[in-house]
């Protein structure tokens, strides 16, 4: 198992991120939902020295994105056929 690293042009390791085994399997981490909070986004912006606009309600943005995805799926997929394969009754 080796640690993957990101290097600059001089070959200096800038970041170590995850592991890759001899077969090419990758292991890493992810913090699900960390950016779901306006407070976290504001704190990150302060740490970076930038103003990250969080004036829009995140929950509302999520709902709108999910609704848009559902509309596109309904328009372009035969959901009845997919549901029948999955034995889902609507």
N, C-alpha and C positions, 0 to 999 in steps of 0.2 A: 504494500500500500504506500502510495506517495502523496505528498501534499502538493496540490497545484499552486503555482505562484504566477503572479503577473509581474513582468519585468519591464523596465524602461530600456531605452536604446543602449545604455551602458551595461545592461545586464544586472542592474541592481534590483533586488526583489522589493516590490512596492507593497504587495498584499499577498497574504496566504489565504486561500479560500477553498475549503472542501478537500476531499480526498478522491483519488482515482486509483483503482486496483489494477493488477496486471491484465485483466480482461477488459478494461476500459469502463467498468462500472463506476458511477460517480455518486458520492455522498456529500451532502451539504446541509445547510440549515435555512430556514425561512420562518420569519415571525409573522404568521397570518394575522391580518387585521391591524398591524401596527400603525398604518396610515389612515385608519378609519376615524381617528379622533382629531378634531380641529386643534386641540391643545398640543398634541404631539407634533402636528405639522407646524404650528407656530414656534414651538421650542426648537425644532429642527432648523427652521428659518433663522431664528435668533443665533443658534450655534454656527450656522453657515454665514451669518452676516447679511442675509437677504430677507426681503419681505415676501413671504409666500401668502398670496391672497387666499384666505379661507372664508370669504364673505358668503359664499354659497353654502347652503345646508348640504352636508355630505350625504345624509340619508335620502334627501330628495334627489340628489344627483344619481345615487345608486338605483333608486326606484325608476327614474326616468330611463337609465341605461338598460335596466332589466326589461322594462316595457318595450323599448325600442327593439331589443333583441327578440323578444316574443313576437312582435309584429313582423319582423323580417323572417323569422322561422315559419310563422303561419302563412306568410305570403309565398315562400319559396320551397317549403317542404310539404310532403304529403304526410302530415302528422297522424291522420287516421290510420294509414298503413303502418307507420312506425309504432304507434300505440298498439296495433293489433299484433305485431311481432313481439312486443314486450308484454302482451296480455294485460294491457291497461285499458280499462273501460272509462269513457268520458261521459 
